[in-house]
Amino acid sequence: MSPEFYKVLHVFGVALLFCSLGGIALHAPHAKRGDAAATSARKRLAAAHGIAMLLVLVGGFGLMAKLGLMSTWPLWIIIKLVVWVVLGGASAFVARKPEVGAGWVFVLPLLGTIALWAVFYKPG
């Protein structure tokens, strides 16, 4: 596969990730436990989150392999991996503490900005 394919896969995964996390963050505080419709929506959002995490990972590592960055990981890749781990855990955190879900609507763009800063400025 070409590097462009991995770039598109990675960016699509990021878009899906932020859409699913935004949905989880806004849905969690209003969901009634035991409500079948709320449970169904939560499951669809969780599935979208998991698929997005996989797409981001495959796209990112595929691109790293194509660009020859697998032997030494620069700091900017480590920063992006840390952000990826935090975004992966955000779903479980919001599910356990739904009252803070709306706050994640402000935290998510900040995390995305940190990842973009790392890509554009490539520290380390």
RASULNOR-V833837 format. One line per field, one symbol per residue. phi: phi as a letter, one per 20 degrees, with the letter a starting at -180 (. if undefined). psi: psi as a letter, one per 20 degrees, with the letter a starting at -180 (. if undefined). burial: 1 if it has 9 or more other ideal C-beta (glycine too) atoms within 8 Angstrom, else 0. Layout:
phi=???
psi=???
burial=???
//
This chain:
phi=.egffffffffffffffffffffffeegfdfefnffffffffffffffffffgffffffffffgffemdffcefgfffffffffffffeffffffecffegffffefgffffffffgfffelfm
psi=qqhhghgggghgggghghgghggghhhghipppipgghgggggghhghgggggggggggghghgghikjhgporhhhgghhggggghhihghghhhmhijghhhhhhghgghhgggghghimq.
burial=0000111111111101111111111111101000000110110011011011111111111111110010000101111100110110011011100101100110110011011001100000
//
